[in-house]
Amino acid sequence: MDTFSHALWGRGLFGNRTYKWWALFWGAAPDLFSFGLLIIAQIITLEFSIGRPSVTSIPWWVYINYDITHSFVSAFIVIGMVFRVNRKYAFAMLGWPFHICLDFPFHSKEFFPTKLFWPLTDFSFDGIPWSRPEIWFPNIAGIILLFIWRWHQNRTKNLS
């Protein structure tokens, strides 16, 4: 799934009034801490190019960051620790494991398969790429419907 969609799903599902921007961030965080850091490094070294990079051109540390941030194990350990301190903020962080739920069926084993329970296992699913129209358009429709529902819910709450 693309990072922008992940951010919107996180905001739409887990963005209560107090932490709505944090929910947006946590929905995108797994990609930001892997590919986002790669883009920053490429800009600094003047090696940035638009488009999907070849697998051989991606540094080793991106793979490690991807595995860490796209694992339910690390997500729930961190969220569990935060939950003990701030339950409402931990709720906004649930965009992180939802990100993983969206990624594992829509990443093929050829390009960054999502290892759901890394480091306990390297198991991954050979999914359908999210860029295909039969995945992309329902994703956009789902985001639009979610935000219409949230808008309607907030409007109804404000009228009462």
C-alpha positions in Angstrom: 0.0 0.0 0.0 1.3 3.5 -0.6 2.4 5.6 2.4 -0.3 8.3 1.9 -3.1 5.7 2.0 -1.6 4.2 5.1 -1.6 7.7 6.7 -5.2 8.3 5.8 -6.4 4.9 7.1 -4.5 5.5 10.4 -6.2 9.0 10.7 -9.6 7.8 9.7 -9.7 4.7 12.0 -7.7 5.8 15.0 -7.6 9.6 14.9 -9.6 10.8 17.9 -9.7 14.6 18.4 -6.7 14.7 20.8 -4.2 12.7 18.7 -5.6 12.9 15.1 -2.3 14.0 13.6 -0.4 11.4 15.5 -2.8 8.7 14.1 -1.9 10.0 10.7 1.8 9.7 11.5 1.5 6.2 13.0 -0.4 5.0 10.0 2.5 5.9 7.8 5.4 5.3 10.3 6.5 1.9 9.2 7.2 3.3 5.7 8.7 6.5 7.0 11.2 4.7 9.1 12.4 2.5 6.2 11.8 4.1 2.8 11.4 7.6 4.3 14.9 7.5 5.7 16.2 6.1 2.4 14.8 9.1 0.6 16.4 11.5 3.0 19.7 9.7 2.6 19.4 9.8 -1.2 18.6 13.5 -1.1 21.6 14.3 1.1 23.9 12.2 -1.2 22.3 13.7 -4.3 21.3 10.1 -5.5 17.5 10.6 -5.3 15.5 9.5 -8.3 11.7 9.1 -8.7 10.3 5.7 -9.1 10.7 2.2 -7.6 14.4 1.5 -6.9 16.0 -1.7 -7.9 16.3 -4.3 -5.1 20.1 -4.3 -5.5 20.4 -0.5 -5.1 18.7 -0.5 -1.7 21.1 -0.4 1.4 21.0 -3.3 3.9 19.7 -1.1 6.7 16.5 -0.4 4.8 15.7 -4.1 4.9 16.3 -4.3 8.6 14.2 -1.1 9.3 11.5 -2.5 7.1 11.4 -5.9 9.0 11.4 -4.2 12.4 8.7 -1.7 11.5 6.5 -4.1 9.6 6.3 -6.7 12.4 3.4 -7.2 14.8 6.0 -8.2 17.4 7.7 -4.8 17.5 4.5 -2.9 17.0 2.7 -4.4 19.9 5.7 -4.3 22.2 6.0 -0.6 21.6 2.3 0.1 21.8 2.0 -2.0 24.9 4.7 0.1 26.6 3.0 3.3 25.6 -0.4 2.0 26.7 0.9 1.7 30.3 1.6 5.5 30.2 -1.0 7.0 27.9 -3.9 4.9 26.7 -5.4 7.5 24.3 -2.1 8.0 22.6 -1.6 4.2 22.3 -5.0 4.0 20.6 -3.7 6.5 17.9 -0.7 4.2 17.5 -2.9 1.4 16.3 -2.5 2.8 12.8 0.9 1.0 12.9 -0.4 -2.6 13.2 -3.2 -1.7 10.8 -0.5 -0.6 8.3 1.0 -4.1 8.6 -2.5 -5.6 8.1 -2.8 -3.7 4.8 0.7 -4.5 3.7 1.0 -8.2 4.1 -1.6 -9.2 1.5 -0.5 -6.5 -1.0 3.3 -7.0 -1.1 4.7 -9.8 -3.3 7.8 -11.8 -2.1 9.7 -10.1 -5.0 9.7 -6.7 -3.4 9.8 -6.2 0.4 7.5 -9.0 1.6 6.0 -8.2 5.0 7.4 -10.6 7.7 4.5 -10.4 10.1 6.2 -11.9 13.1 9.8 -11.0 12.6 12.2 -11.7 14.4 10.4 -14.8 15.6 9.9 -16.1 12.0 10.6 -14.9 8.4 7.2 -16.1 7.2 5.7 -13.8 4.6 2.8 -14.0 2.2 3.2 -13.7 -1.5 0.5 -11.1 -2.1 -1.0 -9.1 -4.9 0.8 -5.8 -5.5 -1.2 -2.9 -4.3 -0.6 -0.9 -7.5 -3.0 -3.2 -9.4 -6.3 -1.4 -10.3 -8.4 -4.1 -8.6 -6.6 -3.3 -5.3 -5.9 0.4 -5.8 -9.5 1.6 -6.6 -11.2 -0.3 -3.7 -8.5 1.2 -1.4 -9.3 4.7 -2.5 -13.1 4.0 -2.3 -12.6 2.6 1.2 -10.7 5.7 2.4 -13.4 8.0 0.9 -16.2 6.0 2.5 -14.4 6.0 5.9 -14.0 9.8 5.8 -17.6 10.3 4.8 -18.7 8.1 7.7 -16.4 10.0 10.1 -17.7 13.3 8.8 -21.3 12.1 9.2 -20.6 10.8 12.7 -19.0 14.1 13.8 -21.9 16.1 12.3 -24.5 14.0 14.1 -22.6 14.3 17.4 -22.4 18.1 17.0 -26.1 18.4 16.3 -27.1 16.6 19.5 
